[in-house]
Amino acid sequence: MKQPVKIPLVTQPISVSQSLSRARRNVLSILPEIATRQPMVSGKTGIRWHMVMDPEALKRVLRDRLEDYPKSGVTKSLLRPAIGNSLFIAEGAQWHWQRRATAPAFSHRNVSALAPTMTRAAEATCARLKSGETHYFNMFEEMVSTTFQVISDVTLSGDSGLDRNLVHQAIDDYIVAAGRVTVADIFGLPSWFPRGGWLKSRRALAKMRAIADATIEARRVAPPNETPDLLDLLLGASDPETGRSLNTAELRDNLLTFIVAGHETTALTLSWALYLCGFDQEVQTRARTEAIAVLGNRAATQEDLAALPYTRAIIEETLRLYPPAAMVSRTAQQPDSLCGRQVNPKDTVILPIYALHRSHLHWEDPDSFKPERFLGGKIERYIYLPFGDGPRVCIGQSFAMQEATIILASLLARFKFTPVEGKTPKPVMILTLRPEGGVWLTADPI
């Protein structure tokens, strides 16, 4: 059976210099193939590291001993210039109170209320594809535009003074410039050691943060929106235990975090899902039949989601094969034992989600595209982690799944997608797992 594109993993030992060279091109290319067949792999490349694919060990890291495994210094150093000490980076008490304060903004009621914005963006995308001069599209670029429209509308509705394109471009430039692995990362140099990509995006980031600060201050004194958007909800948020609310810097950092996470990851998921639908026309036909039966010729709404199980299964299987956060790392703070192996303080504990999701220990025919895996049965906990797990599970998970299902169903009900010959995307991870070369498909109206 032909399988969708995947990353060739390492089958022979490689040197530190080879690791650096490969990682600068694609972080996931340094994963050993044996990681898809064993519960844990350890080694030393400048620093001592452990790759963990065992569900019980992952539960220990992500839930049972969360405080002993904070995010690695490298992760924080890469992201702090863009998103400060926001919910994504904060640890300990700082994280706990921010999480308590912001969680209500992502309640089912509030996320459902944001669905019309997603429906409008889906309609606009369908119109854009239908009116194009050609039927050939880079669907990665199209999905980035679509999801950025959603996230900017649900976070910054009515703020015409905000240069949304500048915010979008500054974030993208930063990810590309600062997200490359360096010698400092490979050899475990301190997090304050300068990484080359930082300087390239500093000016754009400073302008972006200044614009966000001005937007927040202007919203504080503006009349309330009839339907609260995410910024309104964050402005009104407070810690239920202490009553503490977010100051301007904390609001800005979390707002930018949600903008980054709220469009980049969903755009990637939709892009890979469309690639897979083009790859497997039988799956696409089944999903289209479902979508047309529910939607006819309109865009999907929140009320349609329960009637679109196969579309959702495609998204879930896409997140298995191409998780946007395909590898994350933690730094051990205390002595521990994982899978019977000693873990020492300062060891790097790597959670290679890409390898976990393709593990031969947990998945049948793991490199194949089979959405039916997610129909009917319950997936074992801690073998499927596209949004993480434990107390720090992604706060926007329901938002992302709602958005992706609405947009994908709307597109499949209106168009037939087929691959453009010679344009197969290459999975490459910088900070997220992107389709290098784009996702080029023909979109023929139904």
Secondary structure as the mmCIF struct_conf table of DSSP 4:
data_model
#
loop_
_struct_conf.conf_type_id
_struct_conf.id
_struct_conf.beg_label_comp_id
_struct_conf.beg_label_asym_id
_struct_conf.beg_label_seq_id
_struct_conf.end_label_comp_id
_struct_conf.end_label_asym_id
_struct_conf.end_label_seq_id
HELX_LH_PP_P HELX_LH_PP_P1 ILE A 7 LEU A 9
STRN STRN1 VAL A 10 VAL A 10
BEND BEND1 GLN A 12 GLN A 12
HELX_RH_AL_P HELX_RH_AL_P1 VAL A 16 ARG A 25
HELX_RH_3T_P HELX_RH_3T_P1 VAL A 27 ILE A 30
BEND BEND2 LEU A 31 LEU A 31
STRN STRN2 PRO A 32 PRO A 32
HELX_RH_3T_P HELX_RH_3T_P2 GLU A 33 THR A 36
TURN_TY1_P TURN_TY1_P1 ARG A 37 ARG A 37
BEND BEND3 GLN A 38 PRO A 39
STRN STRN3 MET A 40 LYS A 44
BEND BEND4 THR A 45 ILE A 47
STRN STRN4 ARG A 48 VAL A 52
HELX_RH_AL_P HELX_RH_AL_P2 PRO A 55 LYS A 59
HELX_RH_PI_P HELX_RH_PI_P1 ARG A 60 ASP A 64
TURN_TY1_P TURN_TY1_P2 ARG A 65 ARG A 65
HELX_RH_3T_P HELX_RH_3T_P3 LEU A 66 ASP A 68
BEND BEND5 TYR A 69 TYR A 69
HELX_LH_PP_P HELX_LH_PP_P2 PRO A 70 PRO A 70
STRN STRN5 LYS A 71 LYS A 71
HELX_LH_PP_P HELX_LH_PP_P3 SER A 72 SER A 72
HELX_RH_AL_P HELX_RH_AL_P3 GLY A 73 ILE A 83
TURN_TY1_P TURN_TY1_P3 GLY A 84 ASN A 85
TURN_TY1_P TURN_TY1_P4 LEU A 87 ILE A 89
HELX_RH_AL_P HELX_RH_AL_P4 GLY A 92 THR A 102
HELX_RH_3T_P HELX_RH_3T_P4 ALA A 103 PHE A 106
BEND BEND6 SER A 107 SER A 107
HELX_RH_AL_P HELX_RH_AL_P5 HIS A 108 ALA A 113
TURN_TY1_P TURN_TY1_P5 LEU A 114 LEU A 114
HELX_RH_AL_P HELX_RH_AL_P6 ALA A 115 LYS A 130
TURN_TY1_P TURN_TY1_P6 SER A 131 SER A 131
BEND BEND7 GLU A 133 HIS A 135
STRN STRN6 TYR A 136 ASN A 138
HELX_RH_AL_P HELX_RH_AL_P7 MET A 139 LEU A 156
TURN_TY1_P TURN_TY1_P7 SER A 157 GLY A 158
TURN_TY1_P TURN_TY1_P8 SER A 160 GLY A 161
BEND BEND8 LEU A 162 LEU A 162
HELX_RH_AL_P HELX_RH_AL_P8 ARG A 164 ALA A 178
BEND BEND9 ARG A 180 ARG A 180
HELX_RH_AL_P HELX_RH_AL_P9 VAL A 183 ILE A 186
TURN_TY1_P TURN_TY1_P9 PHE A 187 GLY A 188
TURN_TY1_P TURN_TY1_P10 SER A 191 TRP A 192
BEND BEND10 PHE A 193 PHE A 193
HELX_LH_PP_P HELX_LH_PP_P4 PRO A 194 ARG A 195
TURN_TY1_P TURN_TY1_P11 GLY A 196 GLY A 196
HELX_RH_AL_P HELX_RH_AL_P10 GLY A 197 VAL A 221
BEND BEND11 ALA A 222 ALA A 222
HELX_LH_PP_P HELX_LH_PP_P5 PRO A 223 ASN A 225
BEND BEND12 GLU A 226 THR A 227
HELX_RH_AL_P HELX_RH_AL_P11 LEU A 230 LEU A 235
TURN_TY1_P TURN_TY1_P12 GLY A 236 GLY A 236
STRN STRN7 SER A 238 SER A 238
TURN_TY1_P TURN_TY1_P13 PRO A 240 THR A 242
STRN STRN8 SER A 245 SER A 245
HELX_RH_AL_P HELX_RH_AL_P12 THR A 248 PHE A 279
HELX_RH_AL_P HELX_RH_AL_P13 GLN A 281 LEU A 295
TURN_TY1_P TURN_TY1_P14 GLY A 296 ASN A 297
BEND BEND13 ARG A 298 ARG A 298
HELX_RH_3T_P HELX_RH_3T_P5 GLN A 302 ALA A 307
HELX_RH_AL_P HELX_RH_AL_P14 PRO A 309 LEU A 321
BEND BEND14 TYR A 322 TYR A 322
BEND BEND15 PRO A 324 ALA A 325
STRN STRN9 VAL A 328 THR A 331
BEND BEND16 GLN A 334 GLN A 334
STRN STRN10 ASP A 336 LEU A 338
TURN_TY1_P TURN_TY1_P15 CYS A 339 GLY A 340
STRN STRN11 ARG A 341 VAL A 343
TURN_TY1_P TURN_TY1_P16 PRO A 345 LYS A 346
STRN STRN12 THR A 348 LEU A 351
HELX_RH_AL_P HELX_RH_AL_P15 ILE A 353 HIS A 357
TURN_TY1_P TURN_TY1_P17 ARG A 358 ARG A 358
TURN_TY1_P TURN_TY1_P18 HIS A 360 HIS A 362
BEND BEND17 GLU A 364 ASP A 365
TURN_TY1_P TURN_TY1_P19 PRO A 366 ASP A 367
BEND BEND18 SER A 368 SER A 368
HELX_RH_3T_P HELX_RH_3T_P6 PRO A 371 PHE A 374
BEND BEND19 LEU A 375 GLY A 377
HELX_LH_PP_P HELX_LH_PP_P6 LYS A 378 GLU A 380
TURN_TY1_P TURN_TY1_P20 ARG A 381 TYR A 382
BEND BEND20 ILE A 383 ILE A 383
TURN_TY1_P TURN_TY1_P21 PRO A 386 PHE A 387
HELX_RH_3T_P HELX_RH_3T_P7 GLY A 390 ARG A 392
BEND BEND21 VAL A 393 VAL A 393
TURN_TY1_P TURN_TY1_P22 ILE A 395 GLY A 396
HELX_RH_AL_P HELX_RH_AL_P16 GLN A 397 ARG A 414
STRN STRN13 PHE A 415 PRO A 419
HELX_LH_PP_P HELX_LH_PP_P7 VAL A 420 VAL A 420
TURN_TY1_P TURN_TY1_P23 GLU A 421 GLY A 422
STRN STRN14 LYS A 426 MET A 429
BEND BEND22 ILE A 430 THR A 432
STRN STRN15 LEU A 433 GLU A 436
TURN_TY1_P TURN_TY1_P24 GLY A 437 GLY A 437
STRN STRN16 TRP A 440 PRO A 445
#
